[in-house]
Amino acid sequence: MILIVASNKDVASLNIRKQIMKNYDFSEESIGFEGNPSYSAEFNSKKVKLVTLNNESVYAQNLPASFSKLGLIVFISRHSSLSGMPTLSVHTPGNLNAAELGGVPQTVSISPAKAMREALNSMMKFKTENILQYEVSYEGTHHGPSLNVPTMFAELGSSIEQWNDQKAAEAVAHAAIEAVSKFKSSPPTKITLGIGGPHYNAKFTRIAFERDVSFGHMIPKHVVPTLTIDVLQQCVRKTLEDVDYVTLDWKGIRGEDKPKVARMLDELSLPFEKV
């Protein structure tokens, strides 16, 4: 089963949920979740359940315990940033170091690389067709929850104006459904793990659009100084698909951190490409 998860604490999430219900044929189930209605649908023979949490999604650490045989979780969520840049984004949750916003320290969720790329491509297609003034971007792995289930966030940001933008919410709604409907049936791509660069990595995003490459976990520049080899190995192991190689945003890694990155890749026998 696949879960799409909204939150009553998140206005963008509720608007994305509204657009999913408007554009797709979901049926209300007899049993709700956390006192909220639950809905179900089927896409390409995959059963999909839409539920709403009463708490923030980042704190949904115990969510999988309420369901059996979960194949994928897609959180539909707001994105916040000081810049207020209108953004449509995707990322895997989990903590590369401390758990400052939900989840478990130094523990990441399983990254569904191909599903995230499907969502990213859907966002870009919708943006282009509807002339939305939004950036479309991968984000680095960050915040909770840290789940042993393939998990991704599809987000709308970065301020209240965008959270209430129904057309942008529709873009994220279609992206979430694209991810679930093509889950495990996407065409083959190379799978890579990204290291370096900013939290919103334009290079990694561009590579995903231009090549047959799907990114799983992405480790931004600011995390590299505290990155441990155990967490790096975990990011490889906790990618749903087999990681073919590591992509290094080489100019986006501090000079003093480059020897450390090279050493860890060598110890783990991970091939890499500098971009």
C-alpha positions as CSV (number, residue, x, y, z in Angstrom):
1,M,0.0,0.0,0.0
2,I,1.0,3.6,-0.6
3,L,0.3,6.5,1.7
4,I,-0.2,10.1,0.9
5,V,-0.1,12.1,4.1
6,A,-1.4,15.6,4.8
7,S,-1.4,17.6,8.1
8,N,-4.1,19.7,9.7
9,K,-1.3,21.9,11.0
10,D,-0.2,22.8,7.5
11,V,-2.2,25.1,5.3
12,A,-0.2,24.2,2.1
13,S,-0.8,20.5,2.9
14,L,-4.5,21.0,3.1
15,N,-4.6,22.9,-0.1
16,I,-2.6,20.2,-1.9
17,R,-5.0,17.6,-0.5
18,K,-7.9,19.7,-1.7
19,Q,-6.4,19.6,-5.3
20,I,-5.8,15.9,-5.1
21,M,-9.5,15.3,-4.1
22,K,-10.6,17.7,-6.9
23,N,-8.6,16.2,-9.7
24,Y,-8.6,12.5,-8.8
25,D,-11.2,9.9,-7.9
26,F,-10.7,9.1,-4.2
27,S,-13.5,7.4,-2.2
28,E,-14.0,8.0,1.5
29,E,-13.3,4.9,3.7
30,S,-15.5,3.8,6.6
31,I,-12.7,4.0,9.1
32,G,-10.8,7.3,9.4
33,F,-7.4,8.1,10.9
34,E,-6.7,10.3,13.9
35,G,-10.4,11.4,13.8
36,N,-10.1,12.6,10.2
37,P,-11.6,11.1,7.1
38,S,-9.4,8.7,5.1
39,Y,-9.7,8.2,1.4
40,S,-8.6,5.5,-1.1
41,A,-8.0,5.1,-4.8
42,E,-6.2,2.9,-7.2
43,F,-3.5,4.0,-9.7
44,N,-1.9,1.4,-12.0
45,S,-3.1,-1.4,-9.8
46,K,-1.6,0.2,-6.7
47,K,-3.8,0.9,-3.7
48,V,-3.3,4.4,-2.4
49,K,-4.6,5.8,0.9
50,L,-4.9,9.5,1.7
51,V,-4.8,10.3,5.4
52,T,-4.5,13.5,7.5
53,L,-2.4,13.9,10.6
54,N,-3.3,16.2,13.5
55,N,0.4,17.0,14.2
56,E,3.1,18.3,11.9
57,S,4.4,15.8,9.4
58,V,8.0,16.1,10.6
59,Y,6.9,14.4,13.9
60,A,5.2,11.4,12.2
61,Q,7.9,9.0,13.5
62,N,5.4,6.3,14.5
63,L,3.2,6.6,11.5
64,P,4.2,3.2,9.9
65,A,3.1,1.3,13.0
66,S,-0.5,2.1,12.1
67,F,-0.3,0.5,8.6
68,S,0.9,-2.8,7.1
69,K,2.9,-3.6,4.0
70,L,3.7,0.1,3.2
71,G,5.6,0.5,-0.1
72,L,5.9,4.2,-0.2
73,I,4.9,7.3,1.9
74,V,4.5,10.7,0.2
75,F,4.1,13.7,2.6
76,I,2.4,16.7,1.0
77,S,3.7,19.7,2.8
78,R,4.6,23.4,3.0
79,H,8.1,24.5,2.5
80,S,9.4,27.5,4.5
81,S,12.4,29.7,3.8
82,L,13.6,33.2,4.8
83,S,13.9,34.1,1.2
84,G,10.3,33.5,0.5
85,M,11.2,32.2,-3.0
86,P,8.2,30.6,-4.7
87,T,9.4,26.9,-4.8
88,L,8.1,23.5,-5.7
89,S,10.4,20.9,-4.3
90,V,11.0,17.3,-3.4
91,H,13.3,15.6,-0.9
92,T,13.8,12.6,1.4
93,P,13.4,13.2,5.1
94,G,15.9,12.1,7.8
95,N,18.7,13.6,9.8
96,L,22.3,13.6,8.6
97,N,23.4,14.8,12.1
98,A,21.3,16.1,15.0
99,A,17.5,15.7,15.1
100,E,16.4,19.4,15.3
101,L,13.0,18.9,13.7
102,G,11.6,15.5,14.3
103,G,13.1,12.1,13.5
104,V,16.1,10.3,14.9
105,P,19.6,11.7,15.1
106,Q,21.9,10.6,12.3
107,T,19.2,8.4,10.8
108,V,17.6,8.9,7.4
109,S,14.5,7.5,5.7
110,I,14.7,5.2,2.7
111,S,15.0,7.4,-0.4
112,P,12.8,6.5,-3.3
113,A,15.0,8.1,-6.0
114,K,12.9,7.3,-9.1
115,A,9.7,8.4,-7.4
116,M,11.2,11.7,-6.5
117,R,12.4,12.3,-10.0
118,E,8.9,11.5,-11.3
119,A,7.5,14.1,-9.0
120,L,10.2,16.7,-9.9
121,N,9.5,16.1,-13.7
122,S,5.8,16.5,-13.1
123,M,6.3,19.8,-11.2
124,M,8.4,21.2,-14.0
125,K,5.9,20.1,-16.7
126,F,3.0,21.7,-14.8
127,K,5.0,24.9,-14.2
128,T,5.9,25.2,-17.8
129,E,2.4,24.5,-19.2
130,N,0.8,26.9,-16.7
131,I,3.5,29.6,-16.7
132,L,4.0,29.4,-12.9
133,Q,6.7,31.8,-11.5
134,Y,8.1,29.1,-9.3
135,E,11.5,27.4,-9.0
136,V,11.5,23.6,-9.2
137,S,14.2,22.0,-7.1
138,Y,15.6,19.0,-5.2
139,E,16.3,19.7,-1.6
140,G,19.0,18.1,0.5
141,T,18.0,15.4,3.0
142,H,16.7,17.1,6.1
143,H,14.2,17.0,9.1
144,G,12.1,14.2,10.4
145,P,10.7,11.7,10.3
146,S,13.4,9.0,10.0
147,L,11.5,6.0,8.6
148,N,12.5,2.5,7.5
149,V,10.0,2.9,4.6
150,P,10.6,4.6,1.2
151,T,9.5,8.2,2.0
152,M,9.5,11.5,0.3
153,F,8.2,15.0,0.7
154,A,6.5,17.0,-2.1
155,E,6.4,20.6,-1.0
156,L,5.0,24.0,-1.8
157,G,6.8,27.1,-0.6
158,S,8.1,29.3,0.6
159,S,5.6,31.6,2.4
160,I,1.9,32.0,3.2
161,E,1.2,33.5,-0.2
162,Q,2.4,30.4,-2.0
163,W,0.9,28.0,0.5
164,N,-2.5,29.4,-0.5
165,D,-1.8,29.5,-4.2
166,Q,-4.3,26.9,-5.6
167,K,-2.6,26.5,-8.9
168,A,0.8,25.8,-7.3
169,A,-1.0,23.4,-4.9
170,E,-2.4,21.6,-8.0
171,A,1.2,21.3,-9.3
172,V,2.2,19.5,-6.1
173,A,-1.0,17.4,-6.2
174,H,-0.2,16.1,-9.7
175,A,3.4,15.5,-8.7
176,A,2.4,13.4,-5.7
177,I,0.0,11.3,-7.9
178,E,2.7,10.9,-10.6
179,A,5.1,9.6,-8.0
180,V,2.7,7.0,-6.6
181,S,1.2,5.9,-10.0
182,K,4.6,5.2,-11.5
183,F,6.1,3.8,-8.3
184,K,8.4,0.8,-9.2
185,S,7.3,1.0,-12.9
186,S,9.3,4.0,-14.0
187,P,11.8,3.5,-16.9
188,P,15.3,2.5,-15.7
189,T,17.7,5.3,-14.8
190,K,21.1,5.6,-13.2
191,I,20.8,6.2,-9.4
192,T,23.1,8.6,-7.7
193,L,23.8,10.1,-4.3
194,G,24.6,13.8,-4.3
195,I,27.2,15.5,-2.1
196,G,28.0,19.2,-1.9
197,G,26.4,22.5,-3.0
198,P,23.6,24.4,-1.4
199,H,20.5,23.0,0.2
200,Y,18.6,23.7,-3.0
201,N,21.0,22.2,-5.5
202,A,20.4,23.6,-9.0
203,K,23.2,21.4,-10.5
204,F,21.6,18.2,-9.2
205,T,18.2,19.3,-10.4
206,R,19.5,20.2,-13.8
207,I,21.2,16.8,-14.2
208,A,18.0,15.0,-13.3
209,F,16.2,16.9,-16.0
210,E,18.9,16.5,-18.7
211,R,20.0,12.9,-18.1
212,D,18.5,9.6,-17.2
213,V,19.7,10.1,-13.6
214,S,17.7,9.9,-10.4
215,F,19.0,11.4,-7.1
216,G,18.3,9.8,-3.8
217,H,19.8,11.3,-0.7
218,M,21.6,14.7,-1.1
219,I,24.1,15.9,1.4
220,P,24.6,19.7,1.3
221,K,27.9,21.5,1.7
222,H,27.1,22.8,5.2
223,V,26.6,19.2,6.5
224,V,29.9,17.8,5.1
225,P,32.1,18.9,7.9
226,T,30.1,16.8,10.4
227,L,29.3,14.0,8.1
228,T,30.4,10.6,9.3
229,I,31.3,7.6,7.2
230,D,28.5,5.6,9.0
231,V,25.9,8.2,7.9
232,L,27.3,8.2,4.3
233,Q,27.1,4.5,4.2
234,Q,23.6,4.6,5.6
235,C,22.6,7.0,2.8
236,V,23.7,4.5,0.2
237,R,22.1,1.5,2.0
238,K,18.9,3.4,2.6
239,T,18.2,4.3,-1.0
240,L,15.4,2.1,-2.4
241,E,17.3,1.4,-5.7
242,D,21.0,0.4,-5.9
243,V,23.2,3.5,-6.0
244,D,25.4,3.4,-9.1
245,Y,27.7,6.2,-8.2
246,V,28.1,9.5,-6.2
247,T,27.7,12.9,-7.8
248,L,30.0,15.5,-6.2
249,D,29.2,19.2,-6.6
250,W,32.9,19.7,-6.5
251,K,33.0,23.5,-6.3
252,G,30.3,23.3,-3.7
253,I,32.5,21.5,-1.2
254,R,34.9,23.5,0.9
255,G,38.5,22.9,0.1
256,E,39.3,21.7,3.6
257,D,36.5,19.1,3.3
258,K,37.5,17.6,0.0
259,P,40.1,15.2,1.3
260,K,37.7,13.9,3.9
261,V,35.0,13.3,1.2
262,A,37.6,11.5,-1.1
263,R,38.8,9.4,1.8
264,M,35.3,8.2,2.8
265,L,34.3,7.4,-0.8
266,D,37.5,5.4,-1.2
267,E,36.9,3.5,2.1
268,L,33.4,2.6,0.9
269,S,34.6,1.8,-2.7
270,L,32.0,4.3,-4.1
271,P,32.7,5.5,-7.7
272,F,32.0,9.2,-8.2
273,E,31.6,11.9,-10.7
274,K,32.6,15.6,-10.2
275,V,30.2,18.2,-11.7
